[in-house]
Amino acid sequence: MVRSFRRGALAAVLALSLAPLAACAAGNSAETLEISPDSPSVTVGDIQVQNAFVLTQPNGPASVSARLFNNGATDQTLQSVQLAGSMNASLSGADGGQTVTVPAQGSVLLGGKGNPAATISSGSEALRDGDVQKAVFVFSSTGPVALLINVTPATGYFEPYGPTSVPPTAAPTAPATVPATPSATAPTDTAPATAPATATAASQ
């Protein structure tokens, strides 16, 4: 009975002594360390770019997917995303506008349903799966943040974040058949015009 009590007390002491070490290992940025990224993470000033990829699809546009962190006290705007020094992504916000804002002490995910997007519609033939491209993210206050990112097809895990998630542009409807309707009734308008002529002949 005494030995069991001593063993239980010893286990409790060891557990309490290891708890502070585990907390220290987590660090101040424990939330960002819950999942280790598979791609390089770059921090410049208050901005951190993490989990960045170029996602491609056959015979279609490509897109850039990334998690953008803003550790500063003020909001920042993502002004542009450039690949290989010549390909510029077309930015669109979650609300359909052309502004992507990274809130202070917050983050934004590029790509995916309901998220801002960075789509590359021109020059995508130069993006080959398996290659590594230099990407430059330009922010309103921090300026350029450059890193090397992988080019991979938007399949499997990456499919929800690829260019196929960008809403397609609605095709314009052709209103050519609308004006043709009044011409069908035109012959009926001439019928009353013959009535006065008949009446005049009868009076003579």
Disulfide bonds with the S-S distance in Angstrom:
none
